[in-house]
Amino acid sequence: MKKTVLCLVSFLALAPAVFAQGTTGAMLLDPPADTWPGYHGDYSGRRHSKLDQINPGNVSQLGLAWAFQTHQQAELKSSPLVVNGVVYLSVPDNVWAVDARSGHQLWHYTYPPNKGLHIGHRGVAMYGDWLYFTTPDAHLISLNSSDGSVRWNVKVAEVEKGYWTSMAPLIVQNHVLVGVSGDFDNLRGYVRSIDPETGKTQWEWDSTPPPGTPNATTGGTSWMTGTYDPELNLIYWGTGNPTPVLTAATRPGDDLYTCSIVALDPSTGTLKWAFQASPHDTHDWDASETPVLVDGDFHGKPHKMLMQTSRNGYFFVLDRTDGKSLLTAPFGPVNWASGIDKKGQPIPNPAKEPARDGRLVAPDEGGMTNYRSPSFDPKTGLFLVDAHPSYAIYFAKPEDGTFGWAGADYGVWGSGVLEAIDYQTGKIKWSHPLGPHGSGAGVLTTDSGVCFTGDANGNFMALETATGETLWHAGTGASMQTSPSTFQLDGRQYVLAGSGSVLFAWALPAAK
C-alpha cells in the first residue's frame, strides 16, 4: 500500500490527506462529526460537541446500542478515540480496536508483564495510521492501527526509580507529547516530545531543577494530557505537586514549576510563561487538571482565555497569550490560603501546613476536583466540573523523613457535586449532587443543551446544561472513572462512557 507522507513543518497549512485507517492534520484541527481523534476530542480541552441529535426533548429515549466487555480487573479510565468507524480504548497493558457501529472486537494488543504501577490508563493517541500507547513501566509503544502490531518501543523514564506512565499522549504537528508520573518518590517531572516515526526524543522540558541543585524541589510530574492553541502555536500543560509531599522543610520558596500551568513552544519545548496555582504546595494538589481553552469576551473585552478548575479548590481564568490572571475564585470550601496576590495566585497560610498535631484543611488530598475532565459550553458560558467539597486532617511526621509522602492525611468529610460555574464571575450558577463519596466521571456537553456525566452510584446521567435538571439516567452496575465522548455515524449519534470494565455506547432508537 502506498505510504502517505505528511509534511507537518507548517501545521496550519496542511492540505487534507487521505488515510486508509488513521488521522490527518485537518482532522485534528477540526474533528468531523464521526470522529473523536484525541483525548479531549479537539485541541481545546472543552469536551464540547457540536452534535445535537440527542436533545432535551428526546434524550429520555436513549438506550444501549452496544457494550464492550474488556474482561480485565482494571477499571476503564480511558477516553476512547473514534476514527473512521473504529473505537480505540485501553486499560494498563491492553489496547483494543472495536467496531464503532456494533462493539465487535477487531483486535486486542497485550503488553508483556512488567513491574510498573498499574494505577490506570487515560487512552491512546493517533498520528496517521499509528497509535501511541504509554505503559505502566514508562515506555511508549507505536502500534499499527489496523492490526495492533508493534512498530517500535521506546523508554520514556526509568521504572526502577519509581516512574510510571498512564496518560494519553498529545499529538501536535510532528510531535508525540508525553508526560510522566511518580510523585510517590523524589523524582523530577518533565514533558517530552518524541518523533512519531522513529521514537527518538526531540526535546524535553523539565518542570523542576536538575538533580543536585541546592534546596531545590523534585516533583512536578506531568501525568495528564495537555491542550494546544494552533493560532498561538502553544501547548498548555499542568504539572504535579512537589516532593517530599507533606513535609516541605527541604524545599523552601515557591517550588517552581510544580503545581503550575505552563505554556510551551511545541517545536522546541521552550517555556513561554507559567502560572503557579499552588505556590509551595504541601497538600498534594497537582495542577494537572485540564487547561481548557476558550475564545470569548471577559468583562466586555475579547480574550483568548485558559480556564482551569484546580485540585486546590480555585477556579482560574487566565489570558493564555501571556498567562496573566483574569479571575481567581474558589468553587467550594477552601481554607488553606490567606488571600490572593496581585498575580492571581493563592497565598499559602503557614498555619495550614501539615503539623504533628494535625491541621484541618479544605479540600482533602484528593482535591476539589482531579483527573476527571470538565466541559465548557459556549452557548451558556458555563464551565461544568465534577467537584468534591471536602475536609481532611493533615499531619507532618518528622520520623517519616523527607522522601516521598513524608506525612499523613485523613479524610473527615467529602461529597460529590456537579457544578456549573459562570466564568465571568466564578459564581456557581447551579449544582447537582452526585453522591456522598463523589464520582470519578468527567463531563461532556453538546450543542443541543445536554450534558452527560456519572454519579457515585454508577448511574450514567443526562442533565440540562443550562439548569442542571435531570433528563435521563441509567444504572451501569459499577462506578464510572471515564469522561464521556460522542460521535455520529450513518446519521446516528452515539455517546460513549465506561463503567467498571465495560465500555457502553448509548444512542436513540435506530430508524426503521
N, C-alpha and C positions, 0 to 999 in steps of 0.2 A: 504494500500500500504506500502510495506516495506520501512522503512526510511534509506536513505543512509547517513552515518556519515563521515564527512570529518575530518581527523586528520591534522591540519594545524600547528603543532609545528614546523616542518621544511618544510616551504612552497615550497622550491625549490625541495624537494624530493618527491613531490606529484605524485602518480600514477594517471592516468586519471580515473575519476569517472563518472558514468553514472547517469544522472538525467532525470526524465520524462519531466521536464519543463525547468530547470534552468542552471546556470553556473557551471563550475568546476574550480579548481585551474589552471589546464593546459590551459583552455580556456582563462583565464585572463592573463596568462603569454604570450601566443602566439595565439591570436584570429584567428579562422578559417575564411575562405573567406565568409561564410554565417552568420557571427556574427559581431556585434558591441557591445561588452559586458560592456563597461564603457563610461563615459562622453567623454573621449578623443579618444575612440576606443581601444587603448592599454595604457600601463602604461607610455609611453614616453612623451605624450603630443604633438607628432609631427603632429597628424592628417594627416597622410600619409598612403595610402593604396597600397598594392601590386597588386591590381586588375588592369587589363589592357584591358579588353574587349572594354570599351569605350576609343577611342584613337583620336588623331587629325584628322585622316582620315575619321572617321565615326561619330564623335560627332555631326555633323550638322543634323544627322537623329534622334537625341534624341527627344523623345516625352513623353507625360504624360501617365504613367502606371496606376496610380490611385491618388485620392486626398481624404483626410480625413478631414471633417469639424468638429471642436470642438464645434461650436455654443456658444463660450464664447466671452465676450468682451475683455478679456486679450489676448495680442499678444503671440504667441509662441516664447519663448526664449530658450526652452529646446533642448538638444541634445538627440534624442530618442535612446534607447537601441534596439538592434535586437538580439534575442536569440531564436534558434530553431524555426524559421519561424514566430516569434511574435515580433511586434514592441510595445515598451512601451514608451509613451510620457506623458508630464504633462504641466499644467499651474497651477498657485496658486489654491490650494484646489481641484485639479482634476488630476486623473491619468486614462489613457486608455490603454487597450491592443487591438491591431489591427492586423489582419492577414496581414503578410508582402507581400503576393502574390496578395491580392485583395483589401486591405484597409478596409475590413469589420470589424466592431467593434465586439470584443469578450466579453469585459466587460468594465464598467466605475465605478470608485470609486470617491465619492464626500465627502470631509472632511466637517464637520459641520461649520456653520458661526462662525467667530472669529474676534477678534479685531486687528489681525496682519496687517502689511503693505503688501499689495498685489502688490508689485513692479515688480514682475516677478518670473520665476522659471526656473532653469537650467536643471532639469531632475532627474531621479531616478537612484538608484544603485541596483545591484543584487548579492546575495550570495546564492548559491544553488537554492532552489525553492522560495526564499523570495526576495521581493522588499523592498527598503528603500526609504522613501519619507519625505522630510522636509516640514514643514508647515509655513504659514505666522506668526503664533503665536508661533514659535520657538519650535515645537515638532518634534520628529522623529517617523514615523509610519512604522511598519513592516506589509507588505501585502503579502498574498498568491498570487503568480504569476499566478496561474491557474484560480482564480475567483475574485481576488481583495478583499477578506475578510481580516479583521484586525486580526493580531496575538497579537500585543501589541502596546502601545502608550506611549512614554516617553517624558518628558520635557527636552529640551536642554538648554533653557535660559528663563528669565522672560520677557514676553511680556509687563508686567506692567511697566517695567523700560525703555522700548523702543527698546528691541531686536526684531529681526525677523530672519527668515532663508529662503533662496531661492536657495541654492546651491545643486548640485548633490553630494551626498556622494561619497567617495572613498573607495573601498573595498581592503584591504591589509591583507593577511593572515586571521586571525580570528578577524579582526578589521573593524568596520564601522566608518570611519573618517568623522567628520562633523565640520563645522565652523559656525560662527555667523556674523550677520550684525547688524548695529546700530550706525553708525557714525554721526547721527543727534544729538546724546546725548553723554554726557561724560561717556562712558561705556568702560570697559576693553574688549579686544579681546582675543580669545583663540581658540585652536584646541582641540577637544575632541574625544577620542576613545571609542566606545560603543560595547559591546558584541553583535554579531549578533543574538544569540539565546535568550538571556534574556533581552536585552535592558539596562543592567547595565553599568555604566561608568567604564572603565578600567583605563584610565588615562586622564589627562588634561594638556596641555602646555599653559601657559599664555604669551601672547606677550607683555603685559605691567605689571608694578609692582602692588602689592596688593593695594587695596584702602587705602588711608590714608598715603601713602608714600610721604614725603615732596618733593615738586617741581617735582613730577612725572607726566607723561602724562597719559591720557587714550587713547582709540582708538586701532588701530592695529587689526581691525576686519578681519576675515578670510573667506570672503564670496564667494570665487571662489575655484574650485576643484584643488587639488594639483596633483603631479605626483610621481612616485615611481621607484627606481632602485633596482631590486631584487638581483643583484650581490653585491652591496654595502649594501643592506638592509637599505636604507634610503628613507624617504619620503621628498618631497620638496614642500614648501607652500609659497605663497605670502601673505603678511599682508597689511592691510589698513593704512590710514592716522591717525595721532594723533589728539586728540581733547583737547581743543577747536580748530576748524579747521583753521580759518584765523587769529585769534588773539593768539599769542604764548607767551605772557609775563609770563604766569604762568607755562610754561614748557620749561625752558632753557635747552641747550645741544642738543644732537642728537635725543633724544626721542626713545631710543631702546625699543622694537624691532618693531617699526612701519615702514611702507614703506620699508619692508625688504623681502629678500628671505631667508628662513631658512631651514636647514636640520635636521630632527628629526629621532630618533630611533622609528620605528613603534611599538615595543614591550613595550616600557616604556615612550615614549614621551620626552626622554632626548634630549636636544639641542646639536647637534654636531658642527654646525657652522652657522654663519649668515652673510649676506652681505646686507648693507643698501643702497638701490637705491636712496633714498631721505632723507639724514640726516636733521633733524629739518624741516620737510615739513611744509609749510604754504600756500599751494595751492590746497589741496585735491587730491594729486596724489598718490593714492593707488599703491602699487607694487603687486597687486593681480593678475596681468596678468600671463598667463600660463608659468610655468618654464619648458621649452622644453629640453628634454634630448637627446643628440646626441653623438655617439661614432665616432671618426674620427681623422684625422690629423689637427693640428693647427700650421701653420708656419713650417710644416715639421716634427712635433713630434706628436705621438699618444696621445690623451687626451680623458677622459670621461668628456664631456662638459655639461653645463647647459646654455641655451640661453633664454633671455627674452627681448622683446620689451616693455619697461616700459611706464606707463602713463605719466611720466615726460619728455618724449622725447628722452631718451637714450636707445640704444641697448647694452645689456651686454652679454658678453661671459665669463663664469666662469669655473674653474676646479671644477667639482661637488664632487670630493673626499674631498676637503678642503675649498671650497668657495673662493679661490684666483682668482683675476681678470686676464683674458687673454686679454680682449678688452672692451673698453667703447667708444661708438661713438654715436653722435646724428643721428636720422633718419628723421629730419625735423627741422624747425626753433626752436631754444632753446636759451633763453637769460637770464635765471634766475640764472645760475651758473657762478662763476668767474674762474672756471677751474676744473681739475680732480686731486684728490690727489693720493698718491702713492699706495693706496689700490684699485684704480679704481673707487672710489666713487665721484660723483659731489660735488663741494664745493659751498654751497648756498651763493649767493650775498645778503647781508643785504639790499642793496639798492632796491632789487626787492621784498622785503616783502610787503604785503598789508599795505597801509597807508591811512590816512584820505583824502588826496588829490589824491589818486589813483596811481597805478603803471601799466604800460603797460608790460604785461608778455606773453611770448610764452613758452609752449602751454596754451590753455584755461583750465578751470576747468574740462571739460570732458577728457582732456588729448590728447596726440598724438595717443594713442590707448586706449582701455578699455577692457570690458569683452569679446568682440568677439575673437574667437580663431584664432591664427596664424597657419601656417603649415610650416614644414621643409621638403624639397625634397632632399633626399640623393644623387640622381643622378646628380643634378645640383649644389648642395651645396648652394641653395638659401633658405633664410628664408622669407616667404611671410606673410605680415601683412596688415590688413585694417587700414590705418593711417589717421590721422586728423590734418594736419598742421593748426595752429590756433593762434589767439591772443585774449587776454581779458584784461580788466582793473579790478584790484583787489583793494578792499578797506578794511581797518580796521576801525571799528566803535566802539569806547570805550563805547558808550551808549548801545551797544548790549551785554556788559558784557563778561564773559569768559565761556559761556556754549554753546555747540553745534556749530552752524556755526560761530557765533561771527564775522560777517563781511559781505561783499557782493562782488560779481564779475559780470561783464557784458561782454558778448562776443562781439568782434569787427569784427572778420573775421574768417572764417574757411572753409575748403574744404575737401572732401573725396578723397583718392587715395589709390590704392593697390600698395604696394611697394615690390620689390624683393631685399633683402639685401644679399650681399656677406659676409658670416660670417667671412671670413679670414681678411677682411679689414674694414667692417662696411659700405662700399660704396653701394649706391643704383644702382643696375645693370639696372633696368627698373622700370617704374611706369605707372599705368593705372588709369585715372580719374574715380571717382565713383559718382560724383555729388557735387553740391555746398554746401550741408549741411552734407555730409558724409553718410556712410552706417553703419548699425548695424550688417551686416553679417560677419561671420567668413570665414575661408578659408579651403579648402580640396585639397590636391594634390594626384595624383596617379602615379603608375609606368609607365603608358603609356605616361606621359608628359603633362597631362591635369590638370589644377587647376580649381576649382569651387568656386564661391562667388556670392554676390549680390551687386547691386548698389543702389544709393539713390532713384531711381525712381521705385523700385520694380522689376527690371529685374534680373532674375537668369541667370548667365553667365558661360560659359566655356572659359578659356583662355589657350594659350600655355604657359606652365610653364617656359620654357627657355627664352621666348621673351616678354610675356605679350600680344601677339596678340589675338584679339577676334576671337574665333572659332564658337561660337553659343550663342544665348541668347533667353529668352522667358519672356514675361511680366507675372507677377503673380497677379497684381491688388492691392498689398499692400506692405508696406516696409518689409524687411527681418531683423529679430533680432536673427536668429539662425545661427549655424555653420553647414555646410553640412556634411553628412556622407554617407558611401556607404557599400554595401554588395552584395553578389551574391547567388541566389537561382535557382536551376534547370537549371544551366548554363546561367542564365541571370543576368547581373549586374544592380543594382538599385542605384540611388543617391537620398537621402532624403534631403529636405530643407523645412523649414517652412516659411510661409509668411502670415502676419496678423494672422488669427485664423485657417488657413488651413495648413495641412502637405501634401506636394506634393512628389510623388515618380516618378522619371524620369527614362526612360530606352530606349534602342534601340528597334526597332520593333521586336515583337516576331517572332521566326522562324516558318514558315508554314510547 
